[in-house]
Amino acid sequence: MFGKWEVFSAGSGSRSTANFEHNCAVCRKLDGGFLNGQGTEPVCSARYGKYDMAHCGCEIIAVYNVMKLLHMPQDLAQLICEFEENRLMYFLNSAVFGSDPKKLRKFFDAHGAGYEYYTDRQHFFDNASRSPFGIVGFWVNTYSKHPINKFSSGLHTVAYTLDRKSGEVSVFNRYNGDTKPRTYKDMREFLDDRRFICGYLFPNN
């Protein structure tokens, strides 16, 4: 457990409160299904930190989708507020680089969602078939090898489902303009040469 977690409160800061009020109006337009394409309406218009979800919302969308798969659905406006108030954002809590995928453990611990956490790519691949769904965080491009400025390559985090018989992977929100999941023949094709950051499996569900 990662210490104290504010499960939900929209009044701890002016930006958080303003964002929550705005996001409640946006979320009334959602159809209740899984989220795809953070650059598509209406989710793209929701606010997170100083930015909108089209710019920095992938970790929140990944958690939202996995919690639906766990039959523990979350209200998106409340979920965004929790991320803000518990400081899951990168870089001075501005969300300019989105959220830290390694800190998603804090959310799952606080909400009692069992998971397995991996930071080694091969170890994750070796165990992926244990779970029908999960989350992966990765660097989008391969060119940024700088030890400090890793963000120049771009960061993305997605939820996926896995057909454990065929190995086929269906990925939510793989690209900003997607309106449905993208399908890959297996986990390796999905991640290709992307640099793995971390992964979450939910094998007990």
N, C-alpha and C positions, 0 to 999 in steps of 0.2 A: 504494500500500500504506500502511496506517495504522499502521505500527510493529508492536511486539511483540504477539502474540495468543496467549493461553493456549488451545490447541486443546481440551484436556480435562484437568481435574484437579479432583477432588472434595474435596481436602483443604486448600485455602488459607484457609478461614475456617469457623468453627463453624456459622454459618447456612447457608452453601453446602453443607457436608457434611450437615447435618441435612435440608435440603431435598432433596438428592440421594437420600438413603436413603429418604425418604418418597416421592419421585417415582418411584423404581424400582418400588415396590409398586403405585403407581397405574398406571404404564405397562404393567404386565403385563396389565391389563384392556383395553388398546386392541386394536382389531380389525385393525390394520395398514393401514387405509385413510386417506383424507384427513380432516383435522380440520374439523369444523363446530360452531358453537355453543359458544363457550367457557364458557357457563353450563350446559352439559349434562355429565352423567357419561360417562366417568370424568375427562375432561380438566379439568373445573372444580375438581376436588379437588387437582390438582397445585399445588405452591407455587412462587412466584417472588418473591424478596426477602422482604419482610415480609407479603406478601399471597398470595392464591391466584390461579390462572389465570383464574377467572371474573371477577375484578376487573381484571386488568392483563396478560393473556396474549396480546393480539391480534398483536403484532409477532412473537412467538415462533411462534405458529400460522401466520402468513403465511409465515415462513421455512421452517418444517417442510413446509408444503404445496408451496412452490416447489422445495425440494430433492428432493421426491418426483418432481415433474414433470421435474426435471433428471436423474433417475435417479441421484441422489446422496443416498439416504435417510439421515435422521439419527435417532438414538435421542432421544426427547423429553426424557428425564431428563438426558442429557448436554448436549443443546442448551440447556436452561434453565440448567444449570451454567455453560456457556460465556458466556451472556449476563450472568450474575451476576459471574463472575470478570473479565470484560472491561469491566465497568461501562457497560453499554448502558442502564441504568435511568435514568429521570428522577428528580430531586430526592433528593439525598443517598443514592443507591443503595438507596432503600427500595422502588422500583417502585410507589409510590402513584399515579403517572400513567403507568405502563407503561414502555415503552422509547422511545428517540428513533428514529423511523423513518429519519432522515438517517444514523444511525450503522450501519444494516444493511450499508452498504458494507464496514465492517470485517470482518463475518462472511464476506461473499462473496469479498472479497480473500483472506482467510486460507484459505478452502476452495477457491480456484481456480475459482470459478463466474463466468464472464463475464457482464457486464451493461452496460446503459446507464442512466445516472442523470439524472433530470430534476427541476428545481425550478419550472419554468414550466408552467402548466396547458396552454396552447395548444400549446406545443412537444411536450408529452407526447401530447396528442391527435393531433397531426400525424404522430407516429411510432408510435403504438400498434399499427397494423396490421402492423408489421415483426416482431412477436413473437406466438406463440400463447398466451403467458401472461406475467403480471407481478405486481407489487405496487404498491399505492397507499396512501399515508398522507394523511389529511384530517381537518379539524375537523368534528365531527359536526353542530353547529349553526352558524347564521350570525350569531347575535346578539352574540357576544363580539368586539368590535372593540378591546378594551382593549390597549394596546401591550405590557403586561407580563403581566397575568392572562389569558392566552389559554386556559388550561386549563379555565376555567369553561364553555367551550363543549363540552368533551369531544373526545378524540382517538381515532381508530380507524385501524387499518392492516389491509389484507386482501390476500390473493392471489386471482387470478382467471384464468380461461382465456378466450380469445377465438377465436371462429369467424371466421377472416379472410375468408371468403366472404360471410357474412351480416352480420358485425359484431356478432353476439349475444355477450353477456358473461355468463359464469357465475361468481358470486362465492362463495368459501368464507367461512364465518364472518361473513356480513354483519351478522347480529344474534345476540345471545347465545344465544337459544333455538333457533336453526336446527339441523336434523338433516340437511340436504342443501344444496347450493349454491342460491343465488337467481339467477334468470335475468333479464337486462335486454336490451332490443332493441339497445342500443348503449352505447358508453362514456359518452356525455353523459347518457343516462337514468340510468345507474348512479350517476354522481357528482352529477347534478342541480345544486343550488346549493351543494353542499359546497365549503368552501374548501380548495383543493389545497395540500398540504404538499410532497410529493415522490412520485416514481414510479420504478419500476425495470422495465426491459424486458430480455428475454433472447433477442435476435434470432438468435443463432448456434446455437440448439438446435432 
